[in-house]
Amino acid sequence: MDAEVGAGAVRVPEELAKSQARYNGDAGRAFVAALPGLAAGFLDRWGLRRTGPSMYGVASLVLPVIRTSDGVRAALKMQLLDEESAGEAVGLRAWDGRGAVRLLDEDPETGTLLLERLDETRHLSALGDPREATQIMAELLARLVAVPAPEGLRGLGDIAARMLEDVPGAAVRLGARDAAVLRDCAAAVREVVGEPGDRLLHWDLHVDNVLAAEREPWLAIDPKPLAGDPGFDLLPALTSDFDQDPAETLWRFDLMTEVLGLDRGRAVAWTLGRVLQNGLWDVEDGEDALDEEQVSIARTLLARSS
């Protein structure tokens, strides 16, 4: 079990403290320092009783709880408020439990959420059948992107425009092969940037962000919502339990575009847009090469569309 830091009844796992310091610097350290008091305040404010040890990811602390007024099992999620986390409650309200975990309460000032309790011991990653997992993710995505994006969410059009501006500077910091992939992805995005779409996207639906539930077999968690084209949501499913065989990449891609009812040409372009986004982030973080799995996916899709 991970060591914990902090004081009070609620203690912060050391790994969460380290990741917050690494990715968010002083803001992350301040968030970690405030977490025990924040948790105690919301347990009291929302009438919650803890029922087990804390859970955590890179960015959030989650406490299993029961709401004492009605006995409802829930999860108290606390996270650093930023552009991504601020949209989570907006997206969950719009989906209202259709394909995603249900939002029970929220505090917009801190980004704290009270969520429906799912089975945190059963991730889709444990299913053992990548093709069945892809089918499940495709069906969930089809339900999620059927919802129009609420007003005020960040939009894919603005994100894509900024990415295209960043490509020349990033490409010169990569080797010839990866620079070519980055430029090819950018060229594909330029073809569709004028029609960025208006669907409510999850943005991060991979096998570890799908949990088993009581009211449905599987539900999505941890969205980073934005308004855009559903093709921008496909890449995480393509990289989950990645198989380097190009035929498997194309099987997954074809299945997902069929289930979601997408135009494959546009879906290729926006999937390459996700590779572009991730590549730009890697360069910003000091990497001098693109992720090999995503390069493989990009080259497979580019070869089909050429």
C-alpha positions in Angstrom: 0.0 0.0 0.0 1.3 3.5 -0.8 2.5 5.7 2.0 0.4 8.7 2.7 1.2 12.3 3.6 -0.9 15.0 5.3 -2.8 15.3 8.5 -6.2 14.7 9.8 -8.7 11.8 9.2 -8.2 12.0 5.5 -4.7 11.4 4.3 -3.3 12.0 0.8 -1.5 9.1 -0.9 2.1 9.9 -1.6 1.9 9.1 -5.3 -0.9 11.7 -5.7 1.2 14.3 -3.9 4.2 13.5 -6.2 2.1 13.7 -9.4 0.5 17.0 -8.3 3.9 18.5 -7.6 5.3 17.2 -10.9 2.5 18.4 -13.2 1.1 21.4 -11.3 4.0 22.7 -9.3 3.1 25.1 -6.5 -0.6 24.9 -7.3 -0.5 21.2 -7.0 1.3 21.3 -3.7 -1.2 23.8 -2.4 -4.0 21.5 -3.5 -2.5 18.5 -1.7 -2.0 20.6 1.5 -5.6 21.6 1.4 -7.1 18.2 0.7 -7.6 16.9 4.2 -9.5 20.0 5.3 -11.4 20.0 2.0 -12.5 16.4 2.4 -13.5 16.9 6.0 -15.6 19.9 5.0 -17.5 18.1 2.3 -18.1 15.0 4.3 -19.8 17.2 6.8 -21.5 19.5 4.3 -23.0 16.7 2.2 -23.7 14.4 5.2 -21.3 11.7 4.1 -19.7 8.8 5.9 -16.5 7.2 4.7 -16.8 3.4 3.9 -13.3 2.5 2.8 -9.8 3.7 2.0 -9.1 6.5 -0.4 -8.6 6.0 -4.1 -6.6 8.2 -6.4 -5.3 8.8 -9.9 -2.8 11.3 -11.3 -5.1 14.3 -10.5 -7.8 13.4 -8.0 -8.5 11.9 -4.6 -11.7 9.8 -4.4 -13.3 8.7 -1.1 -15.9 5.9 -1.0 -18.9 7.1 1.0 -22.5 6.7 2.0 -24.9 9.6 2.1 -26.4 9.3 5.6 -29.7 10.9 4.7 -30.8 8.1 2.4 -28.1 5.4 2.4 -27.0 6.0 -1.1 -23.5 4.7 -1.9 -21.4 7.4 -3.6 -17.9 8.6 -4.3 -16.5 11.9 -3.3 -14.1 13.2 -5.9 -11.7 16.1 -5.2 -9.5 17.6 -7.9 -7.5 20.7 -8.8 -9.9 23.0 -10.6 -8.7 23.8 -14.1 -10.0 24.0 -17.6 -10.5 20.3 -17.9 -12.0 19.5 -14.5 -14.3 22.6 -14.7 -16.1 20.9 -17.6 -16.6 17.6 -15.9 -19.7 18.4 -14.0 -21.1 20.2 -17.1 -20.7 17.0 -19.2 -22.0 14.7 -16.5 -25.1 16.8 -16.1 -25.8 16.7 -19.8 -25.4 13.0 -20.0 -27.5 12.4 -16.8 -26.2 8.9 -16.4 -26.7 7.8 -20.0 -23.5 5.9 -20.6 -21.6 7.8 -17.9 -21.4 7.9 -14.1 -24.2 9.9 -12.6 -23.5 13.2 -10.9 -25.2 13.5 -7.5 -23.9 16.9 -6.3 -21.2 19.4 -7.1 -19.3 22.4 -5.8 -18.4 24.6 -8.8 -16.0 26.7 -6.7 -13.6 23.8 -5.9 -14.6 21.3 -8.7 -15.5 18.8 -6.0 -18.0 16.2 -7.2 -20.3 13.6 -5.5 -20.7 10.8 -7.9 -22.7 7.6 -8.2 -20.6 4.7 -6.8 -19.4 2.2 -9.4 -17.4 -0.9 -8.9 -13.8 0.4 -8.7 -12.5 -3.2 -8.6 -13.8 -4.0 -12.2 -12.2 -1.9 -14.9 -12.9 -2.7 -18.5 -9.1 -3.3 -18.8 -9.6 -6.6 -16.9 -12.1 -8.0 -19.4 -9.3 -9.9 -21.2 -10.8 -9.5 -24.7 -9.5 -6.4 -26.6 -12.1 -6.7 -29.3 -15.0 -7.0 -26.9 -13.6 -4.1 -25.0 -13.5 -2.0 -28.2 -17.1 -2.9 -28.9 -18.1 -1.8 -25.4 -16.2 1.5 -25.7 -17.7 2.1 -29.2 -21.3 1.6 -27.9 -20.6 3.9 -24.9 -19.1 6.6 -27.2 -22.1 6.4 -29.5 -24.4 7.2 -26.6 -22.1 10.0 -25.2 -21.6 11.8 -28.5 -25.3 11.6 -29.3 -25.7 14.5 -26.9 -25.1 18.1 -28.2 -22.4 20.0 -26.3 -23.8 22.5 -23.7 -23.1 26.1 -24.2 -19.8 27.4 -22.8 -17.7 24.3 -23.1 -14.2 24.7 -24.7 -14.4 23.9 -28.4 -12.3 21.7 -30.7 -12.1 24.4 -33.3 -10.1 26.7 -31.0 -7.9 23.8 -29.8 -7.2 22.7 -33.4 -6.3 26.2 -34.5 -3.8 26.5 -31.7 -2.3 23.1 -32.5 -1.7 24.1 -36.1 0.1 27.2 -35.0 2.4 25.1 -32.8 3.4 22.6 -35.5 6.4 24.4 -37.1 8.1 25.0 -33.8 7.5 21.5 -32.6 8.6 19.7 -35.8 12.1 21.2 -35.8 12.7 19.5 -32.4 11.9 16.0 -33.7 13.8 13.6 -36.0 12.9 13.5 -39.6 10.5 10.6 -39.4 8.5 12.0 -36.5 8.5 15.5 -37.9 7.0 14.1 -41.1 4.3 12.3 -39.1 3.5 15.5 -37.2 3.2 17.5 -40.4 1.1 14.9 -42.1 -1.3 14.9 -39.1 -1.4 18.7 -39.3 -2.2 18.6 -43.0 -5.2 16.2 -42.3 -6.5 18.5 -39.5 -6.3 21.6 -41.9 -8.8 19.8 -44.1 -11.5 19.7 -41.4 -10.6 22.5 -39.0 -13.4 24.7 -40.4 -16.0 22.1 -39.3 -15.0 21.1 -35.8 -18.4 19.7 -34.7 -20.7 20.3 -31.8 -21.1 17.0 -30.0 -20.3 16.4 -26.3 -17.0 14.6 -26.3 -15.6 12.5 -23.4 -12.0 13.1 -24.7 -10.4 10.3 -22.6 -12.4 7.1 -23.0 -10.0 4.2 -22.6 -10.3 0.9 -20.9 -9.3 2.2 -17.4 -12.0 4.9 -17.6 -14.8 2.4 -17.9 -16.1 0.7 -14.8 -18.7 -1.9 -14.1 -21.9 -0.7 -12.4 -25.1 -1.9 -10.9 -27.6 -0.1 -13.1 -25.7 -0.8 -16.3 -23.0 -3.3 -17.1 -20.4 -0.6 -17.9 -20.2 3.2 -17.5 -17.7 5.9 -18.4 -15.8 7.9 -15.8 -13.4 10.8 -15.7 -14.5 12.8 -18.8 -12.6 15.9 -20.0 -15.6 17.3 -21.9 -15.3 19.5 -24.9 -17.5 20.4 -27.9 -16.4 18.8 -31.2 -16.4 16.1 -33.8 -16.8 12.5 -32.5 -13.7 11.4 -34.6 -11.6 13.2 -32.0 -12.7 10.7 -29.4 -11.5 7.5 -31.1 -7.8 7.4 -30.3 -7.9 6.3 -26.7 -9.8 3.1 -27.7 -7.3 2.5 -30.5 -4.4 2.6 -28.0 -6.0 0.6 -25.3 -4.3 -2.8 -25.1 -2.5 -1.7 -28.2 -1.8 -4.3 -31.0 0.9 -3.2 -33.4 -0.7 -5.2 -36.3 -2.0 -2.5 -38.7 -4.9 -4.9 -39.5 -6.0 -4.8 -35.9 -5.9 -1.0 -35.8 -8.1 -0.8 -38.9 -10.5 -3.4 -37.5 -10.9 -1.3 -34.4 -11.2 1.9 -36.3 -13.8 0.5 -38.7 -15.8 -1.0 -35.9 -15.9 2.3 -34.0 -16.8 4.4 -37.0 -19.5 2.0 -37.9 -21.0 1.9 -34.4 -20.8 5.7 -34.2 -22.1 6.2 -37.7 -19.1 8.4 -38.7 -17.8 9.5 -42.0 -14.5 7.6 -42.1 -12.6 10.3 -44.0 -13.4 12.9 -41.3 -12.8 10.4 -38.6 -9.3 9.7 -39.9 -8.6 13.4 -40.0 -9.7 14.0 -36.4 -8.0 10.8 -35.1 -4.8 12.2 -36.6 -5.7 15.4 -34.8 -5.5 13.5 -31.5 -2.1 12.1 -32.5 -1.0 15.6 -33.3 -2.3 17.0 -29.9 -0.5 14.2 -28.0 2.7 14.7 -30.0 2.7 18.5 -29.4 2.3 17.8 -25.6 5.2 15.4 -25.7 7.5 18.0 -27.4 6.3 20.6 -24.9 7.3 18.2 -22.1 10.8 17.9 -23.6 10.5 14.6 -25.5 12.5 14.4 -28.7 10.4 11.6 -30.3 6.7 10.8 -30.7 5.0 7.9 -29.0 5.7 4.7 -31.1 2.1 3.3 -30.7 0.6 6.5 -31.9 3.0 6.9 -34.8 2.0 3.3 -35.8 -1.7 4.3 -35.7 -1.1 7.5 -37.6 0.9 5.8 -40.4 -1.7 3.1 -40.7 -4.5 5.6 -41.1 -2.4 7.8 -43.4 -1.6 4.8 -45.6 -5.3 3.9 -46.0 -6.3 7.5 -46.8 -3.5 8.1 -49.4 
